[in-house]
């Protein structure tokens, strides 16, 4: 808006002849009181949504009857254990300094640690795994460090795990609370009593947390896939159950196949629900949600051949790819020295083969992306550069150059581009042409 | 409950067999649950227990040499064997080999292991192999196809009568939800791969298939042709696949890095190539 001012452009879309009349009245309308016009114009001539300052406050003057002085005075801090006196500036009103404690003293919080006597220790707190010295030291540290068990575990003389320390501390507190309480009913609401510290559960919980934290992206993806598949399966079962129920009153209409299929999930769910093995999810953990339906349909068969299963899975995985891409995948497989159809199609070999195909698909997609990006980038420079002598004009490559063999050093030597593109050659003029990117161009 | 299971199963078997089984005393025909409406046998099916039977099928052909005639130059055998040469009879009831129509009775049925068939001939053709399983295993058959190979790859010199031409294929028959009885029967059989079951998993006592005890051994460990059997080890293939995957993954990482670098510097393009390099 200010720029428009500078440029002399109209602030609003009013046509020019009207503008001169409308501007001065508008200006005086919009300018609020309390701020000079220039300052207000800095905000773009618009008021903020929520007025940050009440404009009336700006003109307010302090009450005339108060005499304010600022004095350098000593003060004490009730949060301190000693009687150190420091000095600071104090706002004195009419000669009367402010009263009250140091304003920050209230922030000195600490935890109330239970203090047990020696008799109480003898009576209630004896534990074979802990000596009295250790327990005393533990409680000292707890007091000192405000129950920060990580720090306490670090400072503890003998090496105890955090869970052990917590366990000891909480059981001692619990025992004391129980011992000191006149009746059990009084303390049944106390969280120490209600939910005692469970060491094994804590260890397990932390281990599970760390596992979740340290999951690689790969595992996260797998888990998401498993969940998606499980969801799909339950949904299909629900649908099948609904279909089954809705088909019962009209048995003649429903085709025998669909009824049978609908009853399969029903049959398999109820009788075998109590023999489902934990390996159930292991088998499916390797599949994407796309393949989940393939797997489900395979399970519907009473018997199938491993090669058939692999074919189905490969088809499902390549369902989004065009014929050309599939050909390129197969070409890549050949270059890698892998049989298009595994010679020994065991379960693990088929799984690996499938994964390899999927990875090759990913690779080809990335190559395509890179190609597009390059084309984008080089479209700024229109063929002003000659071809490098190292990039042949026609894109015929010896197929086995990239995988397995040593790359003939031409490209690596000549390319000094920072790190990238050492393997994706192109000159600007050519990158615009949609090239058939062979798998060897890696 | 086990009574119910067994009798229901027996009933089912009685129906599906061609009456070849000895008549059984029907126990507890009545009072069955709705399970008997499933005519596949009322023993429970186990989801997610995958029974896998690795097999090898193929042909072996010997040149007859001096004894060869125009129409019978080779003696060949087509067979289905366990991948580790164990007895497939626990799973497979019979195998039907469908030969070229020029053969007499081209549909040959082999009722007991070892499941093989020998013939003499001169021509190569496709043999259809159909596997039929025991009733508690599966009602559906599995079809395999194999091209009979008589002539070796390298046609150099005369054919040898000593060295046969062998073509074998490896495959695995997968039963994704086997019946309890089947599982119980094959649980520790060497021809069958069964996943590890959880502790305390209870299976009913297996009901044996009839005629099983009558057969002689059906494995192919001492088969006369066993010296020619090919070896199928997944180790090599796994190694190769693992190496290939590593390569591909490395390339993927590199490309991703390149892409992210490009994203970070959108205007950065390749240096003018014509100037810097000779």
Contacts between the chains, C-beta under 8 A, distances in Angstrom:
chain1	res1	chain2	res2	distance
A	267	B	38	6.3
A	267	B	45	7.8
A	268	B	45	6.4
A	268	B	47	5.5
A	268	B	177	6.6
A	271	B	35	7.2
A	271	B	44	4.9
A	271	B	45	7.2
A	272	B	44	6.1
A	272	B	45	6.1
A	272	B	46	5.9
A	272	B	47	4.7
A	272	B	177	7.7
A	275	B	44	7.0
A	275	B	46	5.5
A	275	B	47	7.5
A	275	B	201	7.6
A	276	B	47	6.1
A	276	B	48	6.1
A	277	B	46	7.9
A	277	B	48	5.4
A	277	B	49	6.2
A	277	B	195	7.8
A	277	B	197	6.9
A	277	B	198	5.9
A	277	B	201	7.9
A	278	B	198	6.3
A	279	B	48	6.3
A	279	B	49	7.9
A	279	B	195	6.0
A	279	B	196	7.8
A	280	B	47	7.2
A	280	B	48	4.1
A	283	B	48	6.7
A	283	B	50	7.1
A	298	B	176	6.4
A	299	B	47	7.6
A	299	B	176	4.7
A	299	B	177	6.6
A	301	B	140	7.7
A	301	B	176	6.8
A	302	B	40	7.8
A	302	B	138	4.7
A	302	B	139	6.7
A	302	B	140	5.4
A	302	B	175	7.0
A	302	B	176	7.7
A	302	B	177	7.5
A	303	B	133	7.1
A	303	B	137	7.9
A	303	B	138	4.5
A	303	B	140	5.7
A	303	B	142	5.9
A	303	B	173	6.2
A	303	B	174	6.9
A	303	B	175	5.5
A	303	B	176	8.0
A	304	B	142	7.9
A	304	B	173	7.9
A	304	B	174	5.5
A	304	B	176	7.5
A	305	B	142	6.4
A	305	B	144	7.6
A	305	B	171	5.3
A	305	B	172	7.0
A	305	B	173	6.3
A	305	B	174	7.1
A	306	B	52	7.6
A	306	B	171	5.9
A	306	B	172	3.8
A	306	B	173	7.8
A	306	B	174	5.9
A	307	B	171	5.6
A	309	B	174	6.6
A	332	B	248	7.8
A	333	B	244	7.7
A	336	B	240	8.0
A	336	B	244	4.1
A	336	B	247	6.6
A	336	B	248	7.5
A	337	B	240	6.2
A	337	B	244	7.1
A	338	B	240	5.9
A	338	B	241	6.3
A	338	B	244	5.1
A	339	B	237	7.5
A	342	B	237	5.7
A	342	B	241	8.0
A	343	B	170	6.9
A	343	B	232	7.3
A	343	B	237	6.1
A	344	B	170	5.1
A	344	B	232	4.6
A	344	B	233	6.6
A	344	B	234	4.7
A	344	B	236	7.8
A	344	B	237	5.1
A	345	B	170	6.5
A	345	B	171	6.3
A	345	B	172	6.5
A	346	B	54	7.0
A	346	B	172	6.4
A	346	B	234	4.5
A	347	B	52	6.6
A	347	B	172	7.1
A	348	B	234	6.5
A	348	B	238	6.4
A	349	B	234	5.0
A	349	B	237	5.0
A	349	B	238	6.0
A	349	B	241	6.8
A	352	B	238	6.3
A	352	B	241	4.1
A	352	B	242	6.9
A	352	B	245	7.0
A	353	B	241	6.1
A	355	B	245	6.6
A	356	B	241	5.7
A	356	B	244	5.7
A	356	B	245	5.1
A	356	B	248	6.7
A	359	B	245	6.1
A	359	B	248	4.6
A	359	B	249	6.3
A	359	B	252	6.7
A	360	B	248	5.7
A	362	B	252	5.9
A	363	B	248	5.5
A	363	B	251	5.7
A	363	B	252	5.2
A	363	B	255	7.0
A	366	B	252	6.2
A	366	B	255	4.2
A	366	B	256	6.5
A	366	B	259	6.7
A	367	B	255	6.5
A	369	B	259	6.1
A	370	B	255	5.9
A	370	B	258	6.1
A	370	B	259	5.8
A	370	B	262	7.6
A	373	B	259	6.7
A	373	B	262	5.0
A	373	B	263	8.0
A	374	B	262	7.9
A	377	B	262	7.0
A	377	B	266	7.4
A	377	B	267	7.7
A	377	B	268	7.5
A	377	B	269	4.6
A	378	B	269	5.8
A	378	B	270	7.3
A	380	B	267	7.9
A	380	B	269	6.8
A	381	B	269	6.3
A	385	B	272	5.4
A	385	B	273	5.5
A	385	B	274	4.9
A	386	B	273	7.5
A	386	B	274	4.4
A	387	B	273	7.9
A	388	B	273	4.5
A	388	B	274	7.4
A	388	B	277	6.1
A	389	B	277	7.4
A	389	B	278	7.9
A	390	B	277	7.5
A	403	B	247	6.1
A	414	B	277	4.9
A	416	B	271	7.2
A	416	B	276	6.3
A	416	B	277	7.7
A	417	B	270	5.5
A	417	B	271	5.9
A	419	B	261	7.0
A	420	B	257	7.6
A	420	B	258	4.5
A	420	B	261	5.4
A	420	B	262	7.3
A	421	B	258	6.8
A	421	B	270	6.4
A	423	B	254	7.3
A	424	B	258	7.2
A	427	B	273	6.5
A	428	B	269	7.8
A	428	B	270	7.5
A	442	B	251	5.3
